[in-house]
Amino acid sequence: MKTNRQDPTVPTPKIPDESSSLASLLRRYATLGNDADFARVGTWARRELRGYDDAALDDLPAYRLVETPPKGLEVDAKGSGWMTRGERVDEYRLPEACRAWVPERVPLRHGVDEIESLIAARTRFDNFIAVSPPRAEEIALSLTEKVRPPHGDFTVTAVYWSVPYAALSGLLERIREQLSQLVAEAGAVLPDGQRV
């Protein structure tokens, strides 16, 4: 980051580029929150770094909602001597009380650091990341109670969507675009000193 011509100790905000990690860029802009022009950018950057675990679904930015994967909701389950992974559960197999808890679109609530770490740790065999719906534990318990045979051993151990890693990369790109837009609106300075 360049230094400010009026005060060389103060960094001059500039438009984010593609070469830096997004988490690093967000941390940089989060510290500019004290500057009146950049208060909105700083607040938004801190939120993207932290993630949206505590946010209501309606409070998530639209770019953090992705289309439900074609396979839909999946479960892992186990019983005496067996285990299954990635079993598809359509809406009609869900207990009626649970249907309202499963949104039509998949919320990606992870913080940017976590998303970048997930992508960096991905192996060539990893195609998807499991993203749990809201109230996943309650859905698993309800499914266990609904499906468990009398005197049988059956437990749903996980409820999730298999979201392709490409959706995570796409989300990072949308966050980067949003950052560029917010910085431009705040009157950022380009590296050559020109106003946006």
N, C-alpha and C positions, 0 to 999 in steps of 0.2 A: 504494500500500500504506500502511495506517495505521501510526502509530508505536506502540510498546509503551508502556503507561501506567507500568510500573515503570522502564523505561529508554527515554527518547524517541529515542535513537540507534539502537535495535534495531527493525526492522520487525516488525509483527504479521502473522503468516500469516493469510490469509483464503481462503475458498472461491473458486476461479477463476470468472470470469464470462465471458459470451459476447463482450464488447466488445473484449477484448485479443487480439492474435495469439497463437496457441498457442505458438509458439516463444518469444515474450517471456515468457509465463507460465512455461514450462518453465525458462527461464534464471533467472527470479526464484526458483523453487523449488529449482533446482540449487544456488543459493548458500546455501540454508537447511540444507544437508546437515550443517553443523557443529552444529546444534541436535539434541540426542538424539532428540526426538520426530519430527523431520523427516529423519533420516538415510536412511530407506528411500525417502521421497519424493524427496530430493535425488539419490540413486543412480539411481533409476528415471528421473528427469527428464533427467539427464545422458546416460543411455543412449538415450532417445528423441530427444534433440537430435543425438547422434552417429550414430544409425542402427545397423543390424545387419549391416553388410557382412561382418564377421568371425565372425558367430554361425552355429553349426550349425543346420540346419533345425529340429531338435527343440528347440532353445533359444529359438526365436522365440515371442513371446506369440501366443496363438490369434487375437487381433484383428488381427494382422499377416499373416494368411493369408486370401486371398480365393479365391472359387470360380474355377476355370479358365474363361476366356471360351469361349463356344460354339464359336468358330472354332478353339480349341485353339492348339497351337504353330504358329508361322509362321516362314518363312525368307525372306531376300532372297538372290538369287543373280545372278551375271553370267557372261557368256561372251563370245566374239568377236562384237561387234556387237549384243548384246542384254543386257537386264537385267530381272529380275522382282522385285517387292516384295510381301510379304504372302501368299506361297504357303503354303497350309495343309499341314502335315505331320502325319498321324495317327501314333499310337503304332507302328503296324505298319510304317511306312516308315522309322522310326528304326532304325539298326543296333542289334542286340540289346544290345550292351555299353552303349549310351547310354540305354536305356529306364529303367534303375534311377536314372539321374541326374536324371530329370525328375519332380518331385514332382506329386502329384495336385492340390494347391492352389498358387496363385501366392503366393510370399513377397514382401511389400513391405518391403524392407530400408532404404529411404531415411530419412535423418534428417528431422525435422519441418521444419527450415529449408528443406531441398531440396524437400520436398513443397509447402510454401507457395509457394516460388518457381516451381515447375512450374505450379501452378494459376494464379498471378498472370500468368505469361508466356503462358498459353494464349490462342490466338486463337479466333474463332468457327468457324474451320475445323478446329480440333483436337478430335477426339472421343476419342482414345486416346493412351496413352503406352506405349512399348515397354519391357517389363520382361524382362530376360534370365534364363533359368534358370541354376541352378548349372552350372558347367563348360560354358558356352555355346560357348567357343572350341573345346573338344574335340569337342563335338557337331557344330559346323560343319565341322571338319576330317574327322570320320568320315563325315558326309553327302556331302561333296565327294568323298571317296575311293570311297564306295559308288555314287554316281550318275554320276561322270565317265565320259563315253564314251571308248573308246580313241582316242588322238590328238586328243581334243577339249579345248576350253578351257571349263572349268566350275569355278566357285568359289562356295561358299555363303559369303556375307559377313556374315550376321547370323542369329541364332536368337533368337526372342522370343515373348512373349505380347502381344497388344494389349489392355491393361487400360483400361477406360473411366475418364475423369477422375472420374466419380461415385464410383468405388471409392476414389480418393485422398481425396475430400471426406469419404466415409464413414469412412475410416481416421482422419482428423483428429478427427472427432466421437467416435469410440470412444476415442481417446487422451485427449481432453478429459474424457470421462466417467470414464476410469480415473484421471486426475489428481484430479478432484473426489472420487472415492471414497477414494483414498489420503490426500488432505488431510483429509477428514472423519475417517478412521480415526486420523490423527495428532493429532486434537483441535484442529482449526483454529478460529479465531475469525471469526465473521461480521463484516461491516463495522460493524454496530451494537454489537459487543462481546459478543454472546451466544455461548456455546459451542455447537458443533454436536452 
